[in-house]
Amino acid sequence: MQTEELVLLNEFCIHHNIEINFINALKDSGLISFTGSEDQLCITENQLPHLEKLVRLYYEMDINLEGIETITYLLSRMQEMQQQIIFLNNRLSIYEQD
């Protein structure tokens, strides 16, 4: 069983020069989840790209939290639809081979 690497959110905030309040707002809106106690909040390493994307949307593109929620929802729907298209194309190719 492979263990996941954890990253301290305090270190992440210092490295990216962001406020911990923004991270807490992301958690409250359900956009990220983290583990640990209140003193040692951590995020898994595989969630880092998603968190960094949210940070860029907020700080670099000046998109508010509600906008980030909407963008995240729409991107997840697009990904679901792309997976469904791939599935349907694979099923269709079975019938086209005859």
C-alpha positions as a Markdown table, in Angstrom:
| # | Residue | x | y | z |
|---|---|---|---|---|
| 1 | Met | 0.0 | 0.0 | 0.0 |
| 2 | Gln | 1.4 | 3.3 | -1.1 |
| 3 | Thr | 1.1 | 6.3 | 1.3 |
| 4 | Glu | 0.3 | 9.8 | 0.0 |
| 5 | Glu | 2.6 | 12.7 | 0.6 |
| 6 | Leu | 1.1 | 15.5 | 2.6 |
| 7 | Val | 1.9 | 19.2 | 2.2 |
| 8 | Leu | 1.3 | 21.6 | 5.1 |
| 9 | Leu | -1.1 | 24.4 | 4.1 |
| 10 | Asn | 0.9 | 27.0 | 6.1 |
| 11 | Glu | 4.0 | 26.2 | 4.0 |
| 12 | Phe | 1.9 | 26.3 | 0.8 |
| 13 | Cys | 0.5 | 29.7 | 1.8 |
| 14 | Ile | 4.0 | 31.1 | 2.6 |
| 15 | His | 5.4 | 29.7 | -0.7 |
| 16 | His | 2.6 | 31.2 | -2.8 |
| 17 | Asn | 2.2 | 34.3 | -0.7 |
| 18 | Ile | -1.5 | 33.8 | -0.1 |
| 19 | Glu | -3.7 | 34.1 | 3.0 |
| 20 | Ile | -4.9 | 31.0 | 4.9 |
| 21 | Asn | -8.4 | 32.6 | 4.9 |
| 22 | Phe | -8.6 | 32.0 | 1.2 |
| 23 | Ile | -7.8 | 28.3 | 1.7 |
| 24 | Asn | -10.4 | 28.1 | 4.5 |
| 25 | Ala | -13.0 | 29.7 | 2.1 |
| 26 | Leu | -12.2 | 27.1 | -0.5 |
| 27 | Lys | -12.7 | 24.4 | 2.1 |
| 28 | Asp | -16.0 | 25.9 | 3.2 |
| 29 | Ser | -17.3 | 26.0 | -0.4 |
| 30 | Gly | -16.3 | 22.4 | -0.9 |
| 31 | Leu | -13.7 | 23.1 | -3.6 |
| 32 | Ile | -10.9 | 21.4 | -1.6 |
| 33 | Ser | -10.6 | 19.1 | 1.4 |
| 34 | Phe | -7.7 | 18.8 | 3.8 |
| 35 | Thr | -6.7 | 16.6 | 6.7 |
| 36 | Gly | -5.0 | 17.1 | 10.1 |
| 37 | Ser | -5.6 | 19.2 | 13.1 |
| 38 | Glu | -6.2 | 23.0 | 13.1 |
| 39 | Asp | -2.6 | 23.6 | 13.9 |
| 40 | Gln | -1.3 | 21.3 | 11.2 |
| 41 | Leu | -3.7 | 21.4 | 8.2 |
| 42 | Cys | -2.4 | 19.3 | 5.3 |
| 43 | Ile | -3.4 | 18.7 | 1.7 |
| 44 | Thr | -2.5 | 15.6 | -0.3 |
| 45 | Glu | 0.1 | 16.0 | -3.0 |
| 46 | Asn | -2.2 | 14.9 | -5.8 |
| 47 | Gln | -4.6 | 17.9 | -4.9 |
| 48 | Leu | -1.8 | 20.5 | -5.4 |
| 49 | Pro | -2.4 | 21.1 | -9.1 |
| 50 | His | -6.1 | 21.7 | -8.4 |
| 51 | Leu | -5.3 | 24.1 | -5.5 |
| 52 | Glu | -2.7 | 25.9 | -7.5 |
| 53 | Lys | -5.2 | 26.4 | -10.3 |
| 54 | Leu | -7.7 | 27.8 | -7.9 |
| 55 | Val | -5.1 | 30.2 | -6.5 |
| 56 | Arg | -4.3 | 31.4 | -10.0 |
| 57 | Leu | -7.9 | 32.0 | -10.8 |
| 58 | Tyr | -8.4 | 34.1 | -7.6 |
| 59 | Tyr | -5.2 | 36.0 | -7.4 |
| 60 | Glu | -4.0 | 36.4 | -10.9 |
| 61 | Met | -7.3 | 36.5 | -12.8 |
| 62 | Asp | -9.2 | 38.3 | -10.0 |
| 63 | Ile | -12.1 | 35.9 | -10.1 |
| 64 | Asn | -14.2 | 35.8 | -7.0 |
| 65 | Leu | -15.1 | 32.6 | -5.1 |
| 66 | Glu | -18.5 | 32.3 | -6.6 |
| 67 | Gly | -16.9 | 32.5 | -10.1 |
| 68 | Ile | -14.3 | 29.9 | -9.2 |
| 69 | Glu | -17.1 | 27.6 | -8.0 |
| 70 | Thr | -18.9 | 28.0 | -11.3 |
| 71 | Ile | -15.8 | 27.5 | -13.4 |
| 72 | Thr | -14.9 | 24.4 | -11.4 |
| 73 | Tyr | -18.4 | 23.0 | -11.9 |
| 74 | Leu | -18.4 | 23.7 | -15.6 |
| 75 | Leu | -14.9 | 22.1 | -16.1 |
| 76 | Ser | -16.0 | 19.0 | -14.2 |
| 77 | Arg | -19.1 | 18.7 | -16.4 |
| 78 | Met | -17.0 | 19.1 | -19.5 |
| 79 | Gln | -14.6 | 16.4 | -18.4 |
| 80 | Glu | -17.6 | 14.1 | -17.7 |
| 81 | Met | -19.0 | 14.8 | -21.2 |
| 82 | Gln | -15.6 | 14.1 | -22.8 |
| 83 | Gln | -15.4 | 10.8 | -21.0 |
| 84 | Gln | -18.9 | 9.9 | -22.1 |
| 85 | Ile | -18.0 | 10.8 | -25.7 |
| 86 | Ile | -15.0 | 8.5 | -25.6 |
| 87 | Phe | -17.1 | 5.7 | -24.2 |
| 88 | Leu | -19.8 | 6.2 | -26.9 |
| 89 | Asn | -17.2 | 6.3 | -29.6 |
| 90 | Asn | -15.7 | 3.1 | -28.4 |
| 91 | Arg | -19.1 | 1.4 | -28.4 |
| 92 | Leu | -19.8 | 2.8 | -31.8 |
| 93 | Ser | -16.5 | 1.5 | -33.2 |
| 94 | Ile | -17.6 | -2.1 | -32.2 |
| 95 | Tyr | -20.6 | -1.8 | -34.6 |
| 96 | Glu | -18.7 | -0.1 | -37.3 |
| 97 | Gln | -16.2 | -2.9 | -37.6 |
| 98 | Asp | -18.7 | -5.3 | -39.1 |
